Amino acid sequence: MKGFVLGGTASGVGKTVASLAVIEALQREGNAVQPAKAGPDFIDPSHHAAVAGRPSRTLDLWLQGDDGARRNYWRGRGDVCVVEGVMGLYDGDASSTAAVAEALSLPVVLVVDAKAGMESVAATALGFREYADAAGRDVEVAGVLAQRAHGGRHADGIRDALPDGLDYLGRIPPSDDLEIPDRHLGLEMGRETPLDPDALAEAAEHVRTDRLLDLAEEPPRPESADPRDESAADGDRPTVAVASDAAFAFSYAATTERLRERADVRTFSPLAGDPLPPADGVYLPGGYPELHAAELAGSDALGELADRASEGLPVYGECGGMLALSESLTTAEGETHSMAGVLPADVEMRDRYQALDHVELRATRDAPTAATGEHLRGHEFHYSEAHLGSDARFAFDVVRGDGVDGERDGLLEYRTLGTYCHCHPESGAFDAFVDRL
């Protein structure tokens, strides 16, 4: 499967809309498109899936390593892979877009905001191409996709100004219908506010799919096979209940795949009041419990979960999942709602983010996702602050990042773990969780 990376000049330049237009354009030409996202984001991939009709792959060198990123790329299916970058092309010390493109040997299509420039668009693209040497990155900036560019003289001026070696790959016209609303953790989710189909189809008409397919490259195969064990025999497979709804929507496609390889997975919706399925363990992904706190507090799902947790049922809650397992959750509007009450913490939402980083944790005791002394890599991004009870116990010291209290992460109670750290299955956290069931 050949592919290419859509890298931006900066955050907010319109990479997601450009990626969706490219996916749409390629599909209209009869290509099966595998979307992917550089970086640990959950939200942009939800928009990819809404247009492509298949889950987006997560490609992050901090979470996965070079070989793990290659493995996740090769698990995808399609004729061509469109990888949306993170932030600006060279931004990020742990896993920049340029680093991902280099690890996968994929060419970069630079998304440039062209609303007020022509020759300057070419100068920007040339600078990004030449900066690769200064940054020590072996990446090829192959061409430009002009975001918010008009046709006619505007598009012609951009194309004519590009020097040799930089291809004009089309434009995304300015349109209010191509704006995705945002909120405190980024854009709204793809299933909530998908782009207008007619506006997306119109934007796709201006993408040069022939040139994009010509420049696409095939990444190297992984150097090593997946080091994790294959799936267990049917008779040995535990059952994992996975929360899945608007409050618990942040789960990587590879996580679901890995859990299904190792266990029987049964999904349920706490928001809908689904009873907890019979299971050997429960996984509560991150998401937006703060937007649904009243509904969660009014349902029986959290109370049932608390009863089962107190009986020793293993529960793993990531970020939003940890919030749902806490004593209470106070929204940004100041409304306090009772949560499951499993973990000794009262959580309060803040107006600005409290943590945003790639993280590394070291287990200080045996925990549901790691043994004593083992390290886990992950990502944290949240707007909440946890006020801890005097009896709070932690599973991890923070090597990098903020964790729950600046130094520690992984609240433990019974056989329940709540953490701000989102882990990818390449970390081994989910294998460890299943192995302990």
PyMOL commands that set and color helices and strands:
alter all, ss='L'
color gray80, all
select helices_A, chain A and resi 15-28+43-52+61-74+97-104+119-135+153-161+176-178+197-204+209-215+234-236+253-262+289-291+293-298+301-310+320-325+425-427+429-435
alter helices_A, ss='H'
color red, helices_A
select strands_A, chain A and resi 2-8+33-38+57-59+80-88+108-113+141-147+167-172+182-183+186-187+239-243+264-268+281-284+315-318+328-330+336-338+345-349+355-363+375-382+384-388+393-400+408-413+416-419
alter strands_A, ss='S'
color yellow, strands_A
deselect
rebuild
show_as cartoon
